[in-house]
């Protein structure tokens, strides 16, 4: 099993760190997690055919995690996808997907009628909404989903992926969360978001102390993520979804090592991690 970081950024645009997205793959399976800004370009860079992706899992419905959903769907059609998309996400995903498809309905129908392609199955979306906890099998990868704490976002999820006695945990967006640490126990790799509190500065009329406080409250800070890794007893801690996207990498690694006991991997777009 392999984890590829497609986008390690945040809502603020950064040409080095695209919007949040990851690819979990095995010899038989391709699973996409989230579809932030630029996901189709990153997949193309890696020569991953959009026609071959088996499923899309959404951690939650914040814009930075789903903004390129329609781009993904329409691009897959142009890339000769001839099978329906399977989309798994929190409560509200069906409504969200239907609204996006409806917004582009006229343009899409015009293309379908005029371009006369053999298949329109890429637009046949099969959407499944999560309960609080559950399991899904996608070919040779077993996926376990569980709720995390990203309030005021009501429904946010983390995932475990299992293949050949290996375990990968993806935190999704969350503050330090007992449920995550419970399900991440003894993971070979824990991919976790991080809010780098020492690097965030106030900006006149744009980012007040209240803004910083509120954003910090529903993420995991650089001073806390090492503790999460330690309690989870993961073998490797990989950081992603950096807020802000520009920071002192060596300083961050030292902060996290204090609690985790070893240096974390500071994620970068297109980084591949064998599990």
FENWOZI-V105487 format. One line per field, one symbol per residue. psi: psi as a letter, one per 40 degrees, with the letter a starting at -180 (. if undefined). burial: b if it has 9 or more other ideal C-beta (glycine too) atoms within 8 Angstrom, else e. A space follows every 50 residues. Layout:
psi=???
burial=???
This chain:
psi=iihhhdheaadhhhedhiihiihhiadeihhhhigihedddddddefhhd eehdihhhdifideeedfdddddddddeffheiihhhhiihedddddddd dddeddddddddddefidifddeghhhhhiadiiihhgbehhhhiiiigf hehdhiiiihhhhfeihhhhdahiihhdddddeehfidhhhiihhgdeeh iihhedgidddddddddfihideddddddddefidhhhiafhhiehihdd ddddddddddeihihhiihehhhh.
burial=bbbbbbbbbbeeebeebbbbbbbbbbeebbbbbbbbbbbbebbeebebeb bebbbbbbbbbeebbbbbbbbbbbbbbebebeeebbbbbbebbeebbeeb beebeeebeeebeeeeeeeebbbebebbbbeeeeebebeebbbbbbbbbb eebebbbbbbbbbeebbbbbbbbbbbbebbbebbeebbbbbbbbbbbebb eeeeeeeeeebbeebbebbbbbebbbbbbbebebebbbbbbbbbbebeee bbbebbbebbeeebbebbbbbebeb
